[in-house]
Amino acid sequence: MLDILPLLVPPAAAGFSGIAGRRPVAVLATMCLAWSIGAAALGAFVYPLEFWNLDPNIDTAHWRLWDWRDSQLARAAHAGWNPENFTLFSRASFRQDARNP
C-alpha cells in the first residue's frame, strides 16, 4: 500500500476541507490518524516480532489471522520496545567525515 500513498494524498487533502465543518467526522478522522501513527510506531520500535508468526506457527494455524484476541498489534504492544531499533539514535550511528576530523 505504501506505493500508492502518493496517489491518495490529493484526494485526502480535498476530503479534509469537507470534514472541517463536521465535528463527528473530524473526530473520527483524528482517531483514525492517531491509530495509524500508533500502529506505525509499534512497527518501527517493537519490530522484529517474529515470535507472533511462530507461536503457534502461522503457516499451519491459519485461524490465527482472524483471531482478534491475539493480533500482531496487541502482542507488539505488550512486548515492549526492541533495543535494536534505537541504535540509529545513538552517537555511534553518526559517522564523522574523514576530511573534517
ZIFENDA-V156105 format. One record per helix or strand. SS is the DSSP state (A for helix, B for strand). FROM is the first residue (numbers start at 1). TO is the last residue. If there is no record, write none. Layout:
SS FROM TO
SS FROM TO
This chain:
A 2 19
A 23 45
A 51 54
B 57 57
A 62 66
A 68 70
A 72 79
A 83 89
A 91 93
